[in-house]
Amino acid sequence: MVAGRTARPERRPLMRLPLIITTACVLLIAATAWLVSAYQRTHHDGRSSVPAVEAENRPIFTLQDTAGRQVTDRNLHGRINLVYFGFTTCPDVCPTELGWMVRTMRQLGPLGEAIQPVLITVDPERDTPEKLAAYASAFHPRLLALTGTPEQIKAAADAFGVIYRKQTPVSQQPGFYLIDHTMTTFVLDRDGRILHRLASHDLSPADAATLLRPLAGGTP
């Protein structure tokens, strides 16, 4: 009788199937989260390949304007500030972002007077005060251009979470370089706190003006 019994099929593989599916889903979710995080870290600043890092909410810095006067973060208190780090020989990104900044202010009309545009150079070696002054005035008469020693520039960049580095194209002459840098416009409130990090590829001037209007004293 024992020999005549029909053998039951092995069910272990079927019993393990839900566990295998669950494990695969968990691994897929983890891999997706890692890829999204890596993409955001790499593309935080849009066209620039340099990522932004975590910054202080109220950046502290000491720099100089184009007349040689000391300017600290406290000198900017009392107004809404749009702060951008760039350099005068930047071929495309800086002119694009500064032009976007100016168009945003124009969208605000009279309320634009409450906005202080600021450019901090990341190339103090080549950006002399005279060169900075001429460059800034070409964009807006109130664009405040700031410079300093390499150490002061580095400290200011660190305070905002901006990273920059020299890039020397192989095809260029010795001594020529560009600077790869975080492409972000920082919105500071009247107490010097960072409220927003903006870029032209994220918002049109009209949309940016809508965001800034209540800060400048207007109605949403």
C-alpha positions as a LaTeX table, in Angstrom:
\begin{tabular}{lrrr}
\hline
Residue & $x$ (\AA) & $y$ (\AA) & $z$ (\AA) \\
\hline
Met1 & 0.00 & 0.00 & 0.00 \\
Val2 & 2.81 & 2.36 & 0.78 \\
Ala3 & 4.35 & 1.85 & $-2.63$ \\
Gly4 & 1.06 & 2.73 & $-4.28$ \\
Arg5 & 0.80 & 6.22 & $-2.79$ \\
Thr6 & 0.96 & 9.13 & $-5.20$ \\
Ala7 & 3.83 & 11.55 & $-4.41$ \\
Arg8 & 2.71 & 15.10 & $-3.64$ \\
Pro9 & 4.33 & 17.89 & $-5.66$ \\
Glu10 & 6.98 & 20.01 & $-3.95$ \\
Arg11 & 5.43 & 23.35 & $-2.89$ \\
Arg12 & 8.43 & 25.09 & $-1.42$ \\
Pro13 & 9.28 & 27.17 & $-4.52$ \\
Leu14 & 5.71 & 28.48 & $-4.66$ \\
Met15 & 5.77 & 29.29 & $-0.95$ \\
Arg16 & 8.96 & 31.27 & $-1.43$ \\
Leu17 & 7.62 & 33.26 & $-4.40$ \\
Pro18 & 5.97 & 36.07 & $-2.34$ \\
Leu19 & 9.20 & 36.53 & $-0.37$ \\
Ile20 & 11.22 & 36.74 & $-3.58$ \\
Ile21 & 8.81 & 39.30 & $-5.08$ \\
Thr22 & 8.83 & 41.40 & $-1.90$ \\
Thr23 & 12.62 & 41.39 & $-1.75$ \\
Ala24 & 12.88 & 42.39 & $-5.41$ \\
Cys25 & 10.44 & 45.29 & $-4.89$ \\
Val26 & 12.40 & 46.56 & $-1.88$ \\
Leu27 & 15.66 & 46.44 & $-3.85$ \\
Leu28 & 14.04 & 48.21 & $-6.81$ \\
Ile29 & 12.67 & 51.00 & $-4.60$ \\
Ala30 & 16.05 & 51.44 & $-2.89$ \\
Ala31 & 17.87 & 51.58 & $-6.23$ \\
Thr32 & 15.39 & 54.12 & $-7.60$ \\
Ala33 & 15.74 & 56.33 & $-4.52$ \\
Trp34 & 19.52 & 56.21 & $-4.82$ \\
Leu35 & 19.42 & 57.17 & $-8.51$ \\
Val36 & 17.03 & 60.07 & $-7.85$ \\
Ser37 & 19.23 & 61.30 & $-5.00$ \\
Ala38 & 22.35 & 61.07 & $-7.17$ \\
Tyr39 & 20.66 & 62.94 & $-10.01$ \\
Gln40 & 19.53 & 65.73 & $-7.69$ \\
Arg41 & 23.00 & 66.09 & $-6.20$ \\
Thr42 & 24.59 & 66.28 & $-9.63$ \\
His43 & 22.02 & 68.58 & $-11.25$ \\
His44 & 21.16 & 70.82 & $-8.33$ \\
Asp45 & 22.47 & 73.90 & $-10.08$ \\
Gly46 & 21.19 & 73.19 & $-13.59$ \\
Arg47 & 23.73 & 73.75 & $-16.35$ \\
Ser48 & 26.67 & 74.00 & $-14.00$ \\
Ser49 & 28.26 & 70.67 & $-13.11$ \\
Val50 & 29.20 & 71.94 & $-9.64$ \\
Pro51 & 26.61 & 71.00 & $-7.02$ \\
Ala52 & 25.49 & 73.31 & $-4.25$ \\
Val53 & 26.09 & 72.15 & $-0.69$ \\
Glu54 & 24.14 & 72.78 & 2.47 \\
Ala55 & 24.53 & 76.42 & 3.48 \\
Glu56 & 23.87 & 78.51 & 6.56 \\
Asn57 & 20.38 & 79.99 & 6.66 \\
Arg58 & 21.86 & 83.44 & 7.41 \\
Pro59 & 25.18 & 83.72 & 5.53 \\
Ile60 & 27.86 & 85.86 & 7.17 \\
Phe61 & 30.53 & 87.49 & 5.01 \\
Thr62 & 32.89 & 90.43 & 4.70 \\
Leu63 & 33.73 & 91.74 & 1.21 \\
Gln64 & 34.44 & 95.02 & $-0.61$ \\
Asp65 & 32.51 & 96.96 & $-3.21$ \\
Thr66 & 34.11 & 98.36 & $-6.36$ \\
Ala67 & 35.05 & 101.56 & $-4.51$ \\
Gly68 & 37.01 & 99.62 & $-1.91$ \\
Arg69 & 34.43 & 100.06 & 0.86 \\
Gln70 & 33.87 & 97.16 & 3.21 \\
Val71 & 30.50 & 95.46 & 2.80 \\
Thr72 & 29.28 & 92.83 & 5.23 \\
Asp73 & 26.11 & 90.79 & 5.34 \\
Arg74 & 24.66 & 93.32 & 7.79 \\
Asn75 & 24.94 & 96.08 & 5.21 \\
Leu76 & 22.34 & 94.21 & 3.15 \\
His77 & 19.81 & 94.01 & 5.96 \\
Gly78 & 16.60 & 95.99 & 5.53 \\
Arg79 & 16.06 & 95.06 & 1.87 \\
Ile80 & 15.23 & 91.98 & $-0.14$ \\
Asn81 & 18.45 & 90.84 & $-1.82$ \\
Leu82 & 19.05 & 88.73 & $-4.91$ \\
Val83 & 22.59 & 87.37 & $-4.59$ \\
Tyr84 & 24.44 & 85.65 & $-7.43$ \\
Phe85 & 28.01 & 84.31 & $-7.58$ \\
Gly86 & 29.69 & 84.67 & $-10.99$ \\
Phe87 & 32.54 & 86.33 & $-12.89$ \\
Thr88 & 32.86 & 88.91 & $-15.64$ \\
Thr89 & 34.43 & 86.63 & $-18.28$ \\
Cys90 & 31.73 & 84.01 & $-17.87$ \\
Pro91 & 30.66 & 83.27 & $-21.47$ \\
Asp92 & 26.99 & 82.43 & $-21.08$ \\
Val93 & 25.58 & 81.30 & $-17.73$ \\
Cys94 & 26.32 & 84.49 & $-15.77$ \\
Pro95 & 24.90 & 86.88 & $-18.40$ \\
Thr96 & 21.83 & 84.66 & $-18.64$ \\
Glu97 & 21.21 & 84.62 & $-14.90$ \\
Leu98 & 21.94 & 88.31 & $-14.35$ \\
Gly99 & 19.71 & 89.23 & $-17.29$ \\
Trp100 & 16.97 & 87.06 & $-15.80$ \\
Met101 & 17.44 & 88.81 & $-12.45$ \\
Val102 & 17.04 & 92.25 & $-14.03$ \\
Arg103 & 13.96 & 91.20 & $-16.01$ \\
Thr104 & 12.43 & 89.83 & $-12.82$ \\
Met105 & 12.93 & 93.18 & $-11.09$ \\
Arg106 & 11.35 & 94.99 & $-14.03$ \\
Gln107 & 8.33 & 92.72 & $-13.75$ \\
Leu108 & 7.83 & 94.10 & $-10.25$ \\
Gly109 & 7.52 & 97.68 & $-11.47$ \\
Pro110 & 7.91 & 100.22 & $-8.62$ \\
Leu111 & 8.21 & 97.34 & $-6.14$ \\
Gly112 & 11.49 & 96.46 & $-7.79$ \\
Glu113 & 13.06 & 99.33 & $-5.85$ \\
Ala114 & 12.74 & 97.16 & $-2.75$ \\
Ile115 & 15.03 & 94.57 & $-4.34$ \\
Gln116 & 18.82 & 94.86 & $-4.13$ \\
Pro117 & 20.65 & 92.84 & $-6.82$ \\
Val118 & 24.10 & 91.61 & $-5.77$ \\
Leu119 & 26.92 & 90.00 & $-7.75$ \\
Ile120 & 29.80 & 88.36 & $-5.86$ \\
Thr121 & 32.76 & 87.49 & $-8.06$ \\
Val122 & 34.36 & 84.07 & $-7.84$ \\
Asp123 & 37.32 & 85.31 & $-9.87$ \\
Pro124 & 39.01 & 88.04 & $-7.79$ \\
Glu125 & 42.27 & 87.39 & $-9.64$ \\
Arg126 & 40.93 & 88.82 & $-12.92$ \\
Asp127 & 37.88 & 90.79 & $-11.79$ \\
Thr128 & 39.41 & 94.11 & $-10.78$ \\
Pro129 & 37.13 & 96.69 & $-9.13$ \\
Glu130 & 37.08 & 98.72 & $-12.35$ \\
Lys131 & 36.16 & 95.70 & $-14.44$ \\
Leu132 & 33.46 & 94.65 & $-12.00$ \\
Ala133 & 31.97 & 98.14 & $-11.90$ \\
Ala134 & 31.71 & 98.34 & $-15.69$ \\
Tyr135 & 30.27 & 94.83 & $-15.91$ \\
Ala136 & 27.64 & 95.43 & $-13.24$ \\
Ser137 & 26.48 & 98.76 & $-14.65$ \\
Ala138 & 25.89 & 97.12 & $-18.02$ \\
Phe139 & 23.14 & 95.03 & $-16.42$ \\
His140 & 21.58 & 97.39 & $-13.89$ \\
Pro141 & 22.61 & 100.70 & $-12.32$ \\
Arg142 & 21.94 & 99.33 & $-8.83$ \\
Leu143 & 23.67 & 95.98 & $-9.26$ \\
Leu144 & 26.06 & 95.83 & $-6.31$ \\
Ala145 & 29.28 & 94.08 & $-7.35$ \\
Leu146 & 31.42 & 92.69 & $-4.55$ \\
Thr147 & 34.93 & 91.28 & $-4.45$ \\
Gly148 & 37.56 & 90.49 & $-1.85$ \\
Thr149 & 40.63 & 88.40 & $-1.17$ \\
Pro150 & 40.52 & 84.78 & $-2.32$ \\
Glu151 & 40.02 & 83.81 & 1.31 \\
Gln152 & 37.09 & 86.21 & 1.73 \\
Ile153 & 35.47 & 84.99 & $-1.48$ \\
Lys154 & 35.86 & 81.38 & $-0.36$ \\
Ala155 & 34.34 & 82.16 & 3.04 \\
Ala156 & 31.37 & 83.92 & 1.43 \\
Ala157 & 30.84 & 81.07 & $-1.02$ \\
Asp158 & 30.96 & 78.54 & 1.79 \\
Ala159 & 28.42 & 80.55 & 3.77 \\
Phe160 & 25.97 & 80.39 & 0.86 \\
Gly161 & 26.78 & 76.80 & $-0.06$ \\
Val162 & 28.35 & 77.77 & $-3.38$ \\
Ile163 & 31.13 & 75.70 & $-4.92$ \\
Tyr164 & 33.42 & 76.95 & $-7.68$ \\
Arg165 & 36.58 & 75.71 & $-9.35$ \\
Lys166 & 38.84 & 76.64 & $-12.25$ \\
Gln167 & 38.51 & 74.77 & $-15.51$ \\
Thr168 & 41.26 & 74.95 & $-18.13$ \\
Pro169 & 40.14 & 73.79 & $-21.60$ \\
Val170 & 42.88 & 71.76 & $-23.28$ \\
Ser171 & 42.60 & 73.70 & $-26.54$ \\
Gln172 & 43.17 & 77.10 & $-24.94$ \\
Gln173 & 46.41 & 79.00 & $-24.44$ \\
Pro174 & 48.35 & 78.61 & $-21.18$ \\
Gly175 & 46.94 & 80.82 & $-18.45$ \\
Phe176 & 43.40 & 80.82 & $-19.84$ \\
Tyr177 & 40.70 & 79.39 & $-17.62$ \\
Leu178 & 36.99 & 79.41 & $-16.98$ \\
Ile179 & 35.28 & 78.89 & $-13.64$ \\
Asp180 & 32.64 & 76.25 & $-13.09$ \\
His181 & 30.32 & 77.38 & $-10.33$ \\
Thr182 & 26.95 & 76.86 & $-8.71$ \\
Met183 & 24.27 & 78.53 & $-10.79$ \\
Thr184 & 21.84 & 79.80 & $-8.17$ \\
Thr185 & 20.28 & 83.14 & $-7.31$ \\
Phe186 & 19.74 & 83.40 & $-3.56$ \\
Val187 & 16.78 & 85.37 & $-2.21$ \\
Leu188 & 17.61 & 86.94 & 1.16 \\
Asp189 & 14.97 & 88.51 & 3.38 \\
Arg190 & 15.40 & 91.79 & 5.23 \\
Asp191 & 17.18 & 90.00 & 8.07 \\
Gly192 & 19.67 & 88.31 & 5.76 \\
Arg193 & 18.09 & 84.85 & 5.82 \\
Ile194 & 18.01 & 82.69 & 2.70 \\
Leu195 & 14.37 & 82.27 & 1.68 \\
His196 & 14.69 & 80.79 & $-1.81$ \\
Arg197 & 17.23 & 79.41 & $-4.26$ \\
Leu198 & 16.21 & 80.26 & $-7.82$ \\
Ala199 & 17.46 & 79.79 & $-11.38$ \\
Ser200 & 16.27 & 80.97 & $-14.76$ \\
His201 & 15.63 & 77.45 & $-16.03$ \\
Asp202 & 13.13 & 76.89 & $-13.19$ \\
Leu203 & 11.13 & 80.14 & $-13.26$ \\
Ser204 & 10.30 & 82.76 & $-15.83$ \\
Pro205 & 10.84 & 86.41 & $-14.78$ \\
Ala206 & 7.07 & 86.76 & $-14.41$ \\
Asp207 & 6.83 & 83.71 & $-12.14$ \\
Ala208 & 9.83 & 84.83 & $-10.10$ \\
Ala209 & 8.25 & 88.28 & $-9.71$ \\
Thr210 & 5.07 & 86.64 & $-8.43$ \\
Leu211 & 7.15 & 84.86 & $-5.80$ \\
Leu212 & 8.99 & 88.04 & $-4.79$ \\
Arg213 & 6.05 & 90.47 & $-4.87$ \\
Pro214 & 4.80 & 89.80 & $-1.31$ \\
Leu215 & 8.36 & 90.08 & 0.00 \\
Ala216 & 8.75 & 93.46 & $-1.70$ \\
Gly217 & 5.61 & 94.79 & $-0.05$ \\
Gly218 & 3.04 & 94.06 & $-2.72$ \\
Thr219 & $-0.02$ & 91.84 & $-2.74$ \\
Pro220 & 0.33 & 88.26 & $-4.03$ \\
\hline
\end{tabular}
